[in-house]
Amino acid sequence: MNANLKLVILDRDGTINRTGDEFVKSPQAWEPLPGALEAISRLNHAGFHVVLATNESGLGRGLFDMAAFNEVHSHLIKKLAAVGGRIDAFFYCPHTAEEACTCRKPLPGLFLQIAERYGVDLTDVPCIGNSLSDMQVAAMSACVPHLVLSGRHPEWLDQALPSGFPATTQVHRDLAACVDHLLGPDPARSSL
């Protein structure tokens, strides 16, 4: 086991980039959320390896192919590099819910793959996402669940989460606020 590795697991849609009723099928449809790319860069510069774990049932449904999927991630990588950041690995589930796989969140298959690839125990690894399934898989994998609201349900910042969310879920306005929490106070900011 690699006990010294600092790791963060991120969801993609609604955490890093805007999401809507449609799947993100092309680089043109991929739009980062304000401050998200810079937040990932800050994690990298603080020594964290950042990996992505995402359900991509659009692949299984034939709504887009692997070439389009890879183009979206190439676009993300370029935009992130422009602000000094990186994603170290991409883990995805291409299956639909009907396929009953073990890698579709909230099941832990992707997280088991991450643990195996990096040779780590995921206990206390921050897992950041914007959905119930992200929080459930985090808790099931002994990660620390961090829910980012990214403009949705702002009232959840000040009240109890709906039933089904793990009791250990920490709630943040967005990815930038979550990274502020994880990294602690910035001495440069506090001196202003």
ABEGO torsion letter per residue (X at the ends): XBAABBBBBBBBBGAABBBBABBBABAAABBBBBGAAAAAAAAAAAGBBBBBBBBBAAAAAGABBAAAAAAAAAAAAAAAAAAGBBBABBBBBABBAAAGBAABOABAAAAAAAAAAAGBBABGBBBBBABAAAAAAAAAAGBBBBBBAGGBGAAAAABBBBBGBBAABBBBABAAAAAAAAAEBBAAAAAX
